[in-house]
């Protein structure tokens, strides 16, 4: 565990670094963004690091540091950047969080791909509004690989929602997939079904709670 002084020193070094230099982009195998964009992102990270230094000087708890990350992340509009820029931002934020020993992986994943709850709600809307759906992609909440499946023949719009607890074949993370009673689901080989939850016994909130309990017990 780093001392208060060591954390501040590392943050100051981070501020001095040109985080979006041409070399930094080249190391990622990418062409540099515009100078204006790179300067904007450098400024964002420097401000974030300066706020973290102030937190640490005040001996703030980890939760306060995490709130600082989240409030800063909320100022960035993901759609203003392309995919590579967004991924670069997340990698640097993760590096910054590591310097102050704060865990923000889930927050970054939610910013980049949307929360599990958002994904589930989106899929549920599709189930309720369409009779036929072809390929559905759900992002794994851990490794961000695509969980792909086909849904066919949604005959009853009012059918209850059932749930699949699916294990991502890439990273073994457990994910929750909503399904319906009259749905034919075809697996694309990107996940393994670990458990089926009956909608009579599990609403959306209970299904998510059950998923989190399974994740804890599997550790």
VENSULTA-V403118 format. One record per pair of residues at least 12 apart in sequence whose C-alpha atoms are under 7 Angstrom apart, sorted by the first residue. I is the first residue (numbers start at 1). J is the second residue. D is the distance in Angstrom with one decimal. If there is no record, write none. Layout:
BEGIN
I J D
I J D
END
This chain:
BEGIN
4 56 6.6
7 99 6.3
7 100 5.9
8 53 5.8
10 99 6.8
11 49 6.0
15 46 5.2
15 49 6.8
19 42 6.4
20 38 5.6
20 42 6.7
48 72 6.6
52 65 6.5
62 102 6.3
66 102 6.6
90 108 6.2
116 141 6.9
120 177 7.0
120 178 6.5
124 178 6.9
128 157 5.0
131 153 6.0
131 154 4.7
131 155 6.1
132 152 5.3
132 153 5.4
132 154 5.9
133 151 5.4
133 152 5.8
134 150 5.3
134 151 5.7
134 152 6.6
135 148 6.8
135 149 5.8
135 150 4.7
135 151 6.9
136 148 5.8
136 149 5.5
136 150 5.9
137 149 6.7
140 168 6.8
140 175 6.7
141 175 6.9
142 173 6.3
143 171 6.4
147 168 7.0
147 190 5.3
147 191 6.4
148 187 7.0
148 188 5.6
148 190 6.2
149 185 6.8
149 186 5.6
149 187 4.8
149 188 5.3
150 185 5.6
150 186 5.0
150 187 6.7
151 183 6.3
151 184 5.7
151 185 4.8
151 186 6.6
152 183 5.9
152 184 5.1
152 185 6.6
153 182 7.0
153 183 5.7
153 184 6.3
154 182 5.7
154 183 5.1
155 182 5.9
156 182 6.5
159 180 6.2
159 181 5.8
160 180 6.0
160 181 6.5
160 199 5.9
161 178 6.3
161 179 5.6
161 180 4.7
161 199 5.3
162 178 5.9
162 179 5.1
162 180 5.4
162 181 7.0
162 197 5.9
162 198 5.1
162 199 4.3
163 176 6.7
163 177 5.6
163 178 4.5
163 179 5.6
163 196 5.9
163 197 4.9
163 198 6.7
163 199 7.0
164 176 5.8
164 177 5.0
164 178 6.3
164 193 6.6
164 195 6.0
164 196 4.7
164 197 6.2
165 177 6.5
165 193 6.1
165 194 5.5
165 195 5.0
165 196 6.2
166 191 5.9
166 192 5.4
166 193 4.5
166 194 5.5
167 191 5.2
167 192 5.0
167 193 6.3
167 194 6.5
168 190 6.3
168 191 4.5
168 192 6.7
169 190 5.6
169 191 5.1
169 192 6.8
174 215 6.8
176 211 6.9
END
